[in-house]
């Protein structure tokens, strides 16, 4: 049974949601709470938003595997396999019979920040930013759906700066500009995790439509409805939809903005002219703060599991994969079983080639807990031989938001083999299983 929308998921989490009654401002305060919240803290639902009576803001919703697994109605242990199995399928969207997102329709000239509690995240950010808006549009000429998360700066009462770095929207926008035409877009906010995750996954020839992948992930087709002022289909049970047109030939500086790298980034970006806003009554605005645990989980499920699938197809013995927390997908750890040193080296080269965002990969044996930085550090300290087990690749294409690239567009990558190789490396000292089980049973939450 699919979660019908964000509200159903929040209600279903029960005590896993902390309802915050104290008044919080969308300028800095909510972002500070979300950014500094522990990954194992409850999801946070702010119910009193300064300047926005009747609105709520939700965040820290998918900050750990337990809650993310609940969103997909599986277990943390089975989450990666469940996602990989479902995303190979497709359930085409259907026409909506109920349209909560149009309970309120605003088409007159209104100030976006006066209407929506758009968050200002960091002390040097240029303006409020939409960070978790799923941008929907159609390819000029073919009508093929495009869908992805792109950051947006509030430039004015009815204007947004749109940072475009990834296809298909970069290609669709270029095609519209070549025709001298605006690109109609709709920005959906406040969506269940299945649609959010599908919006950032890579599509393949079997299921080329991300909305169909979203349907498979949620177990039911996504109900869609046409926008009020744009010819774009939008999720009928979103909390908010912003409609508009990307103006051809127009660029404006957006930023600085504290990106998922944990550093500021600016860009000359296209501009959206807003034509309408629709939303539910008593709406929930999604608060996703860059460089927070929510982002780590989103990247792991959408990008990390895809990398895991690719590596398993090419290298025997790949057991698990983790994206290092707070690295924006730039660093990952892979666990292998019975894989030779030569195959580990090949794995490293493949991983660094598959994803241009990835800068470093560390490979360990499967006796190492890849989700425990202390154990990974132990493997590096006791099994990695720097002169023999380090691979450096120079002259690579740098990811656009990588601050170390310094605008040059070129970077480098590194791989570390921290496996035992022929088995002569350090043997891991283990606790006696029955003694450990007793300690955990008696001491409970004092144990790691």
Secondary structure, 3 states (H helix, E strand, C coil): CCCCCHHHHHHHHHHHEEEECCCECCECHHHHHHHHCCCCCCEEEECCECCCCCCEEEECCCCCHHHHHHHCCCCCCCHHHHHHHHHCCCCCCEECCCCHHHCEEECCCCCHHHHCCCCECCCCCCCCEECCCEEEEECCCCCCEEEEECCEEEEECCEEEECCCCCCHHHHHHHHHHCCCCEEEEEEECCCHHHHHHHHCCCCCCCCCHHHHHHHHHCCCCEEEECCCCCCEEECCCCEEEEEEECCCCCEEEEEEECCCCCEEEEEEEEEEEEEEEECCCCEEECCCCCCHHHHHHHHHHHHHHHHHHHHHHCCCEEEEEECCCCCCCEEEEEECCCCHHHHHHHHHHHHHHCCCCCEEEEEECCCCCCCHHHHHHHHHHHCCCCCCEEEEEEEECCCCCHHHCCCCEEEEEEEEECCCCCCCCCCCCCCHHHHHHHHHHHHHHCC
